[in-house]
Amino acid sequence: PTYLYDPAVPARINEQFKDARVIIILRNPVDRAFSHFKMDVRRRWIPPTSFQEALSMEPAFIDNFWWGTRHYLRQGLYYLHVQRYLDIFGEDRVKVLRYDDLQTYSQLFMQSITTFLTVDPFDFDLSKEHNQSESEWERNADVNFRANRRLRSRLVDFYHADVARTAKITGLDLRDWLTLG
């Protein structure tokens, strides 16, 4: 994810790999921010706190950790990140997909990637799940986050304009990202 976030990366990739094809998989930015927060707690990079408290500390995190660590909200502002890749590689060498589609239409999703990469299609074993919430703290955090409609509504509002702009440049239908679900 930090390759998408770091402004210098697309040019570096293009310098090293002139024929590179880039696949960008975007996750609902609200879900992505919360998952990022849980990962930081799991790795003990921050203490187990509330997501709201971590969000309030993000400006200090940004000032002290440039690489994207603890940049919960900013990393989900996809428009500029995706536009950088489109500008450098062109639309024919960048494929933007939705993470939700990987979960819902996994084989079709993977077939679209093999087609884009011009490799022979094959069946992928996607049965094993990774990075699932395991601890009691994570399960409680999940429940609390889903129940906190006010916070989720604020986050949807925060991302609204960026989601609309991202949808426009990618051609993806991202309207469901603008609901509380």
Biotite code that builds the C-alpha atoms (Angstrom):
import biotite.structure as struc

atoms = struc.array([
    struc.Atom([0.000, 0.000, 0.000], chain_id="A", res_id=1, res_name="PRO", atom_name="CA", element="C"),
    struc.Atom([2.804, 2.437, 0.643], chain_id="A", res_id=2, res_name="THR", atom_name="CA", element="C"),
    struc.Atom([3.916, 2.096, -2.996], chain_id="A", res_id=3, res_name="TYR", atom_name="CA", element="C"),
    struc.Atom([0.618, 3.683, -3.950], chain_id="A", res_id=4, res_name="LEU", atom_name="CA", element="C"),
    struc.Atom([0.963, 6.353, -1.274], chain_id="A", res_id=5, res_name="TYR", atom_name="CA", element="C"),
    struc.Atom([4.585, 7.440, -1.830], chain_id="A", res_id=6, res_name="ASP", atom_name="CA", element="C"),
    struc.Atom([4.679, 10.082, -4.607], chain_id="A", res_id=7, res_name="PRO", atom_name="CA", element="C"),
    struc.Atom([8.174, 9.050, -5.787], chain_id="A", res_id=8, res_name="ALA", atom_name="CA", element="C"),
    struc.Atom([7.419, 5.382, -6.407], chain_id="A", res_id=9, res_name="VAL", atom_name="CA", element="C"),
    struc.Atom([5.646, 5.453, -9.810], chain_id="A", res_id=10, res_name="PRO", atom_name="CA", element="C"),
    struc.Atom([8.559, 7.246, -11.479], chain_id="A", res_id=11, res_name="ALA", atom_name="CA", element="C"),
    struc.Atom([11.066, 4.889, -9.853], chain_id="A", res_id=12, res_name="ARG", atom_name="CA", element="C"),
    struc.Atom([9.163, 1.852, -11.063], chain_id="A", res_id=13, res_name="ILE", atom_name="CA", element="C"),
    struc.Atom([8.931, 3.291, -14.561], chain_id="A", res_id=14, res_name="ASN", atom_name="CA", element="C"),
    struc.Atom([12.680, 4.045, -14.613], chain_id="A", res_id=15, res_name="GLU", atom_name="CA", element="C"),
    struc.Atom([13.548, 0.465, -13.709], chain_id="A", res_id=16, res_name="GLN", atom_name="CA", element="C"),
    struc.Atom([10.835, -1.359, -15.644], chain_id="A", res_id=17, res_name="PHE", atom_name="CA", element="C"),
    struc.Atom([9.919, 0.456, -18.850], chain_id="A", res_id=18, res_name="LYS", atom_name="CA", element="C"),
    struc.Atom([7.207, -2.061, -19.817], chain_id="A", res_id=19, res_name="ASP", atom_name="CA", element="C"),
    struc.Atom([5.744, -2.526, -16.333], chain_id="A", res_id=20, res_name="ALA", atom_name="CA", element="C"),
    struc.Atom([2.055, -3.084, -15.928], chain_id="A", res_id=21, res_name="ARG", atom_name="CA", element="C"),
    struc.Atom([0.591, -1.874, -12.661], chain_id="A", res_id=22, res_name="VAL", atom_name="CA", element="C"),
    struc.Atom([-2.313, -3.384, -10.770], chain_id="A", res_id=23, res_name="ILE", atom_name="CA", element="C"),
    struc.Atom([-3.889, -1.222, -8.082], chain_id="A", res_id=24, res_name="ILE", atom_name="CA", element="C"),
    struc.Atom([-6.466, -2.801, -5.788], chain_id="A", res_id=25, res_name="ILE", atom_name="CA", element="C"),
    struc.Atom([-8.459, -0.234, -3.848], chain_id="A", res_id=26, res_name="LEU", atom_name="CA", element="C"),
    struc.Atom([-10.332, -0.996, -0.663], chain_id="A", res_id=27, res_name="ARG", atom_name="CA", element="C"),
    struc.Atom([-13.175, 1.066, 0.743], chain_id="A", res_id=28, res_name="ASN", atom_name="CA", element="C"),
    struc.Atom([-11.113, 3.845, 2.374], chain_id="A", res_id=29, res_name="PRO", atom_name="CA", element="C"),
    struc.Atom([-13.073, 3.758, 5.621], chain_id="A", res_id=30, res_name="VAL", atom_name="CA", element="C"),
    struc.Atom([-12.492, 0.002, 5.982], chain_id="A", res_id=31, res_name="ASP", atom_name="CA", element="C"),
    struc.Atom([-8.868, 0.419, 4.878], chain_id="A", res_id=32, res_name="ARG", atom_name="CA", element="C"),
    struc.Atom([-8.182, 3.062, 7.544], chain_id="A", res_id=33, res_name="ALA", atom_name="CA", element="C"),
    struc.Atom([-9.680, 0.922, 10.287], chain_id="A", res_id=34, res_name="PHE", atom_name="CA", element="C"),
    struc.Atom([-7.793, -2.185, 9.136], chain_id="A", res_id=35, res_name="SER", atom_name="CA", element="C"),
    struc.Atom([-4.554, -0.175, 9.050], chain_id="A", res_id=36, res_name="HIS", atom_name="CA", element="C"),
    struc.Atom([-5.184, 0.934, 12.635], chain_id="A", res_id=37, res_name="PHE", atom_name="CA", element="C"),
    struc.Atom([-5.774, -2.660, 13.780], chain_id="A", res_id=38, res_name="LYS", atom_name="CA", element="C"),
    struc.Atom([-2.579, -3.794, 12.048], chain_id="A", res_id=39, res_name="MET", atom_name="CA", element="C"),
    struc.Atom([-0.582, -1.124, 13.887], chain_id="A", res_id=40, res_name="ASP", atom_name="CA", element="C"),
    struc.Atom([-2.017, -2.299, 17.212], chain_id="A", res_id=41, res_name="VAL", atom_name="CA", element="C"),
    struc.Atom([-1.392, -5.961, 16.308], chain_id="A", res_id=42, res_name="ARG", atom_name="CA", element="C"),
    struc.Atom([2.246, -5.159, 15.497], chain_id="A", res_id=43, res_name="ARG", atom_name="CA", element="C"),
    struc.Atom([2.498, -3.167, 18.740], chain_id="A", res_id=44, res_name="ARG", atom_name="CA", element="C"),
    struc.Atom([3.380, 0.018, 16.867], chain_id="A", res_id=45, res_name="TRP", atom_name="CA", element="C"),
    struc.Atom([0.707, 1.807, 18.878], chain_id="A", res_id=46, res_name="ILE", atom_name="CA", element="C"),
    struc.Atom([-0.985, 0.808, 22.124], chain_id="A", res_id=47, res_name="PRO", atom_name="CA", element="C"),
    struc.Atom([-4.480, -0.687, 22.035], chain_id="A", res_id=48, res_name="PRO", atom_name="CA", element="C"),
    struc.Atom([-6.536, 2.475, 21.987], chain_id="A", res_id=49, res_name="THR", atom_name="CA", element="C"),
    struc.Atom([-9.712, 3.542, 20.277], chain_id="A", res_id=50, res_name="SER", atom_name="CA", element="C"),
    struc.Atom([-9.731, 4.172, 16.546], chain_id="A", res_id=51, res_name="PHE", atom_name="CA", element="C"),
    struc.Atom([-11.087, 7.663, 17.209], chain_id="A", res_id=52, res_name="GLN", atom_name="CA", element="C"),
    struc.Atom([-8.127, 8.432, 19.463], chain_id="A", res_id=53, res_name="GLU", atom_name="CA", element="C"),
    struc.Atom([-5.679, 7.141, 16.861], chain_id="A", res_id=54, res_name="ALA", atom_name="CA", element="C"),
    struc.Atom([-7.330, 9.328, 14.216], chain_id="A", res_id=55, res_name="LEU", atom_name="CA", element="C"),
    struc.Atom([-6.989, 12.379, 16.448], chain_id="A", res_id=56, res_name="SER", atom_name="CA", element="C"),
    struc.Atom([-3.257, 11.641, 16.733], chain_id="A", res_id=57, res_name="MET", atom_name="CA", element="C"),
    struc.Atom([-2.750, 11.261, 12.972], chain_id="A", res_id=58, res_name="GLU", atom_name="CA", element="C"),
    struc.Atom([-1.369, 14.795, 12.406], chain_id="A", res_id=59, res_name="PRO", atom_name="CA", element="C"),
    struc.Atom([1.432, 14.081, 14.905], chain_id="A", res_id=60, res_name="ALA", atom_name="CA", element="C"),
    struc.Atom([2.020, 10.677, 13.321], chain_id="A", res_id=61, res_name="PHE", atom_name="CA", element="C"),
    struc.Atom([2.325, 12.278, 9.886], chain_id="A", res_id=62, res_name="ILE", atom_name="CA", element="C"),
    struc.Atom([4.878, 14.768, 11.188], chain_id="A", res_id=63, res_name="ASP", atom_name="CA", element="C"),
    struc.Atom([6.969, 11.964, 12.703], chain_id="A", res_id=64, res_name="ASN", atom_name="CA", element="C"),
    struc.Atom([6.485, 8.953, 10.401], chain_id="A", res_id=65, res_name="PHE", atom_name="CA", element="C"),
    struc.Atom([6.682, 9.925, 6.741], chain_id="A", res_id=66, res_name="TRP", atom_name="CA", element="C"),
    struc.Atom([6.520, 6.454, 5.160], chain_id="A", res_id=67, res_name="TRP", atom_name="CA", element="C"),
    struc.Atom([2.797, 6.067, 5.704], chain_id="A", res_id=68, res_name="GLY", atom_name="CA", element="C"),
    struc.Atom([2.890, 4.343, 9.047], chain_id="A", res_id=69, res_name="THR", atom_name="CA", element="C"),
    struc.Atom([-0.102, 5.582, 11.009], chain_id="A", res_id=70, res_name="ARG", atom_name="CA", element="C"),
    struc.Atom([-1.353, 7.735, 8.130], chain_id="A", res_id=71, res_name="HIS", atom_name="CA", element="C"),
    struc.Atom([-4.792, 6.200, 8.498], chain_id="A", res_id=72, res_name="TYR", atom_name="CA", element="C"),
    struc.Atom([-6.874, 8.761, 6.651], chain_id="A", res_id=73, res_name="LEU", atom_name="CA", element="C"),
    struc.Atom([-4.403, 10.119, 4.105], chain_id="A", res_id=74, res_name="ARG", atom_name="CA", element="C"),
    struc.Atom([-3.575, 6.749, 2.588], chain_id="A", res_id=75, res_name="GLN", atom_name="CA", element="C"),
    struc.Atom([-7.237, 6.356, 1.660], chain_id="A", res_id=76, res_name="GLY", atom_name="CA", element="C"),
    struc.Atom([-7.307, 9.535, -0.414], chain_id="A", res_id=77, res_name="LEU", atom_name="CA", element="C"),
    struc.Atom([-6.806, 7.525, -3.586], chain_id="A", res_id=78, res_name="TYR", atom_name="CA", element="C"),
    struc.Atom([-7.438, 10.064, -6.334], chain_id="A", res_id=79, res_name="TYR", atom_name="CA", element="C"),
    struc.Atom([-3.989, 11.689, -6.389], chain_id="A", res_id=80, res_name="LEU", atom_name="CA", element="C"),
    struc.Atom([-2.223, 8.375, -5.814], chain_id="A", res_id=81, res_name="HIS", atom_name="CA", element="C"),
    struc.Atom([-3.984, 6.676, -8.718], chain_id="A", res_id=82, res_name="VAL", atom_name="CA", element="C"),
    struc.Atom([-3.651, 9.731, -10.953], chain_id="A", res_id=83, res_name="GLN", atom_name="CA", element="C"),
    struc.Atom([0.143, 9.671, -10.487], chain_id="A", res_id=84, res_name="ARG", atom_name="CA", element="C"),
    struc.Atom([0.260, 6.121, -11.842], chain_id="A", res_id=85, res_name="TYR", atom_name="CA", element="C"),
    struc.Atom([-2.063, 6.920, -14.727], chain_id="A", res_id=86, res_name="LEU", atom_name="CA", element="C"),
    struc.Atom([0.034, 9.962, -15.643], chain_id="A", res_id=87, res_name="ASP", atom_name="CA", element="C"),
    struc.Atom([3.297, 8.003, -15.691], chain_id="A", res_id=88, res_name="ILE", atom_name="CA", element="C"),
    struc.Atom([2.184, 4.622, -17.068], chain_id="A", res_id=89, res_name="PHE", atom_name="CA", element="C"),
    struc.Atom([-0.940, 5.512, -19.048], chain_id="A", res_id=90, res_name="GLY", atom_name="CA", element="C"),
    struc.Atom([-4.352, 3.874, -18.856], chain_id="A", res_id=91, res_name="GLU", atom_name="CA", element="C"),
    struc.Atom([-3.270, 0.880, -20.933], chain_id="A", res_id=92, res_name="ASP", atom_name="CA", element="C"),
    struc.Atom([-0.616, -0.125, -18.363], chain_id="A", res_id=93, res_name="ARG", atom_name="CA", element="C"),
    struc.Atom([-2.612, 0.471, -15.178], chain_id="A", res_id=94, res_name="VAL", atom_name="CA", element="C"),
    struc.Atom([-5.501, -1.698, -14.018], chain_id="A", res_id=95, res_name="LYS", atom_name="CA", element="C"),
    struc.Atom([-7.501, -0.469, -11.037], chain_id="A", res_id=96, res_name="VAL", atom_name="CA", element="C"),
    struc.Atom([-9.709, -2.969, -9.233], chain_id="A", res_id=97, res_name="LEU", atom_name="CA", element="C"),
    struc.Atom([-11.904, -3.047, -6.144], chain_id="A", res_id=98, res_name="ARG", atom_name="CA", element="C"),
    struc.Atom([-10.913, -5.221, -3.194], chain_id="A", res_id=99, res_name="TYR", atom_name="CA", element="C"),
    struc.Atom([-14.620, -5.976, -2.663], chain_id="A", res_id=100, res_name="ASP", atom_name="CA", element="C"),
    struc.Atom([-14.709, -7.628, -6.090], chain_id="A", res_id=101, res_name="ASP", atom_name="CA", element="C"),
    struc.Atom([-11.848, -9.915, -5.101], chain_id="A", res_id=102, res_name="LEU", atom_name="CA", element="C"),
    struc.Atom([-13.979, -11.145, -2.225], chain_id="A", res_id=103, res_name="GLN", atom_name="CA", element="C"),
    struc.Atom([-17.206, -11.418, -4.214], chain_id="A", res_id=104, res_name="THR", atom_name="CA", element="C"),
    struc.Atom([-16.032, -12.536, -7.661], chain_id="A", res_id=105, res_name="TYR", atom_name="CA", element="C"),
    struc.Atom([-12.620, -13.987, -6.858], chain_id="A", res_id=106, res_name="SER", atom_name="CA", element="C"),
    struc.Atom([-12.052, -16.147, -9.944], chain_id="A", res_id=107, res_name="GLN", atom_name="CA", element="C"),
    struc.Atom([-13.341, -13.474, -12.370], chain_id="A", res_id=108, res_name="LEU", atom_name="CA", element="C"),
    struc.Atom([-11.231, -10.910, -10.550], chain_id="A", res_id=109, res_name="PHE", atom_name="CA", element="C"),
    struc.Atom([-8.119, -13.046, -10.962], chain_id="A", res_id=110, res_name="MET", atom_name="CA", element="C"),
    struc.Atom([-8.962, -13.811, -14.604], chain_id="A", res_id=111, res_name="GLN", atom_name="CA", element="C"),
    struc.Atom([-9.134, -10.074, -15.306], chain_id="A", res_id=112, res_name="SER", atom_name="CA", element="C"),
    struc.Atom([-5.608, -9.800, -13.906], chain_id="A", res_id=113, res_name="ILE", atom_name="CA", element="C"),
    struc.Atom([-4.207, -12.637, -16.025], chain_id="A", res_id=114, res_name="THR", atom_name="CA", element="C"),
    struc.Atom([-5.834, -11.079, -19.086], chain_id="A", res_id=115, res_name="THR", atom_name="CA", element="C"),
    struc.Atom([-4.361, -7.665, -18.243], chain_id="A", res_id=116, res_name="PHE", atom_name="CA", element="C"),
    struc.Atom([-0.920, -9.206, -17.748], chain_id="A", res_id=117, res_name="LEU", atom_name="CA", element="C"),
    struc.Atom([-1.331, -11.277, -20.943], chain_id="A", res_id=118, res_name="THR", atom_name="CA", element="C"),
    struc.Atom([-0.546, -14.548, -19.189], chain_id="A", res_id=119, res_name="VAL", atom_name="CA", element="C"),
    struc.Atom([-2.423, -17.800, -19.541], chain_id="A", res_id=120, res_name="ASP", atom_name="CA", element="C"),
    struc.Atom([-5.452, -17.992, -17.260], chain_id="A", res_id=121, res_name="PRO", atom_name="CA", element="C"),
    struc.Atom([-5.570, -20.578, -14.506], chain_id="A", res_id=122, res_name="PHE", atom_name="CA", element="C"),
    struc.Atom([-7.615, -21.346, -11.419], chain_id="A", res_id=123, res_name="ASP", atom_name="CA", element="C"),
    struc.Atom([-6.356, -19.713, -8.260], chain_id="A", res_id=124, res_name="PHE", atom_name="CA", element="C"),
    struc.Atom([-6.761, -21.306, -4.857], chain_id="A", res_id=125, res_name="ASP", atom_name="CA", element="C"),
    struc.Atom([-8.209, -18.444, -2.861], chain_id="A", res_id=126, res_name="LEU", atom_name="CA", element="C"),
    struc.Atom([-9.657, -20.557, -0.079], chain_id="A", res_id=127, res_name="SER", atom_name="CA", element="C"),
    struc.Atom([-7.171, -19.566, 2.618], chain_id="A", res_id=128, res_name="LYS", atom_name="CA", element="C"),
    struc.Atom([-7.858, -16.285, 4.419], chain_id="A", res_id=129, res_name="GLU", atom_name="CA", element="C"),
    struc.Atom([-5.022, -14.137, 5.708], chain_id="A", res_id=130, res_name="HIS", atom_name="CA", element="C"),
    struc.Atom([-4.717, -11.388, 8.313], chain_id="A", res_id=131, res_name="ASN", atom_name="CA", element="C"),
    struc.Atom([-7.990, -12.188, 10.006], chain_id="A", res_id=132, res_name="GLN", atom_name="CA", element="C"),
    struc.Atom([-8.778, -10.611, 13.364], chain_id="A", res_id=133, res_name="SER", atom_name="CA", element="C"),
    struc.Atom([-7.674, -13.114, 15.951], chain_id="A", res_id=134, res_name="GLU", atom_name="CA", element="C"),
    struc.Atom([-7.449, -11.373, 19.291], chain_id="A", res_id=135, res_name="SER", atom_name="CA", element="C"),
    struc.Atom([-10.312, -10.507, 21.572], chain_id="A", res_id=136, res_name="GLU", atom_name="CA", element="C"),
    struc.Atom([-9.257, -6.859, 21.355], chain_id="A", res_id=137, res_name="TRP", atom_name="CA", element="C"),
    struc.Atom([-9.578, -6.944, 17.538], chain_id="A", res_id=138, res_name="GLU", atom_name="CA", element="C"),
    struc.Atom([-12.959, -8.640, 17.644], chain_id="A", res_id=139, res_name="ARG", atom_name="CA", element="C"),
    struc.Atom([-14.211, -6.041, 20.144], chain_id="A", res_id=140, res_name="ASN", atom_name="CA", element="C"),
    struc.Atom([-12.730, -3.232, 18.041], chain_id="A", res_id=141, res_name="ALA", atom_name="CA", element="C"),
    struc.Atom([-14.565, -4.608, 14.990], chain_id="A", res_id=142, res_name="ASP", atom_name="CA", element="C"),
    struc.Atom([-17.896, -4.662, 16.846], chain_id="A", res_id=143, res_name="VAL", atom_name="CA", element="C"),
    struc.Atom([-17.369, -1.179, 18.274], chain_id="A", res_id=144, res_name="ASN", atom_name="CA", element="C"),
    struc.Atom([-16.403, 0.265, 14.895], chain_id="A", res_id=145, res_name="PHE", atom_name="CA", element="C"),
    struc.Atom([-19.432, -1.239, 13.125], chain_id="A", res_id=146, res_name="ARG", atom_name="CA", element="C"),
    struc.Atom([-21.687, 0.103, 15.888], chain_id="A", res_id=147, res_name="ALA", atom_name="CA", element="C"),
    struc.Atom([-20.215, 3.620, 15.793], chain_id="A", res_id=148, res_name="ASN", atom_name="CA", element="C"),
    struc.Atom([-22.342, 5.032, 12.965], chain_id="A", res_id=149, res_name="ARG", atom_name="CA", element="C"),
    struc.Atom([-21.419, 8.591, 13.883], chain_id="A", res_id=150, res_name="ARG", atom_name="CA", element="C"),
    struc.Atom([-17.692, 7.997, 13.366], chain_id="A", res_id=151, res_name="LEU", atom_name="CA", element="C"),
    struc.Atom([-18.276, 5.998, 10.196], chain_id="A", res_id=152, res_name="ARG", atom_name="CA", element="C"),
    struc.Atom([-20.532, 8.763, 8.871], chain_id="A", res_id=153, res_name="SER", atom_name="CA", element="C"),
    struc.Atom([-17.808, 11.355, 9.518], chain_id="A", res_id=154, res_name="ARG", atom_name="CA", element="C"),
    struc.Atom([-15.298, 9.191, 7.667], chain_id="A", res_id=155, res_name="LEU", atom_name="CA", element="C"),
    struc.Atom([-17.638, 8.694, 4.695], chain_id="A", res_id=156, res_name="VAL", atom_name="CA", element="C"),
    struc.Atom([-18.082, 12.471, 4.576], chain_id="A", res_id=157, res_name="ASP", atom_name="CA", element="C"),
    struc.Atom([-14.312, 12.954, 4.757], chain_id="A", res_id=158, res_name="PHE", atom_name="CA", element="C"),
    struc.Atom([-13.738, 10.659, 1.764], chain_id="A", res_id=159, res_name="TYR", atom_name="CA", element="C"),
    struc.Atom([-16.817, 11.609, -0.280], chain_id="A", res_id=160, res_name="HIS", atom_name="CA", element="C"),
    struc.Atom([-15.227, 14.044, -2.770], chain_id="A", res_id=161, res_name="ALA", atom_name="CA", element="C"),
    struc.Atom([-12.117, 11.908, -3.214], chain_id="A", res_id=162, res_name="ASP", atom_name="CA", element="C"),
    struc.Atom([-14.182, 8.776, -3.849], chain_id="A", res_id=163, res_name="VAL", atom_name="CA", element="C"),
    struc.Atom([-16.179, 10.618, -6.514], chain_id="A", res_id=164, res_name="ALA", atom_name="CA", element="C"),
    struc.Atom([-12.990, 11.820, -8.212], chain_id="A", res_id=165, res_name="ARG", atom_name="CA", element="C"),
    struc.Atom([-11.425, 8.358, -7.995], chain_id="A", res_id=166, res_name="THR", atom_name="CA", element="C"),
    struc.Atom([-14.522, 6.797, -9.535], chain_id="A", res_id=167, res_name="ALA", atom_name="CA", element="C"),
    struc.Atom([-14.358, 9.263, -12.394], chain_id="A", res_id=168, res_name="LYS", atom_name="CA", element="C"),
    struc.Atom([-10.726, 8.540, -13.343], chain_id="A", res_id=169, res_name="ILE", atom_name="CA", element="C"),
    struc.Atom([-10.985, 4.777, -12.867], chain_id="A", res_id=170, res_name="THR", atom_name="CA", element="C"),
    struc.Atom([-14.446, 4.145, -14.277], chain_id="A", res_id=171, res_name="GLY", atom_name="CA", element="C"),
    struc.Atom([-15.247, 2.070, -11.191], chain_id="A", res_id=172, res_name="LEU", atom_name="CA", element="C"),
    struc.Atom([-18.614, 2.183, -9.472], chain_id="A", res_id=173, res_name="ASP", atom_name="CA", element="C"),
    struc.Atom([-17.673, 3.236, -5.934], chain_id="A", res_id=174, res_name="LEU", atom_name="CA", element="C"),
    struc.Atom([-21.097, 4.469, -4.764], chain_id="A", res_id=175, res_name="ARG", atom_name="CA", element="C"),
    struc.Atom([-21.294, 1.777, -2.086], chain_id="A", res_id=176, res_name="ASP", atom_name="CA", element="C"),
    struc.Atom([-18.239, 3.336, -0.441], chain_id="A", res_id=177, res_name="TRP", atom_name="CA", element="C"),
    struc.Atom([-20.369, 6.406, 0.255], chain_id="A", res_id=178, res_name="LEU", atom_name="CA", element="C"),
    struc.Atom([-22.892, 4.538, 2.391], chain_id="A", res_id=179, res_name="THR", atom_name="CA", element="C"),
    struc.Atom([-22.668, 3.267, 5.947], chain_id="A", res_id=180, res_name="LEU", atom_name="CA", element="C"),
    struc.Atom([-23.479, -0.260, 4.809], chain_id="A", res_id=181, res_name="GLY", atom_name="CA", element="C"),
])
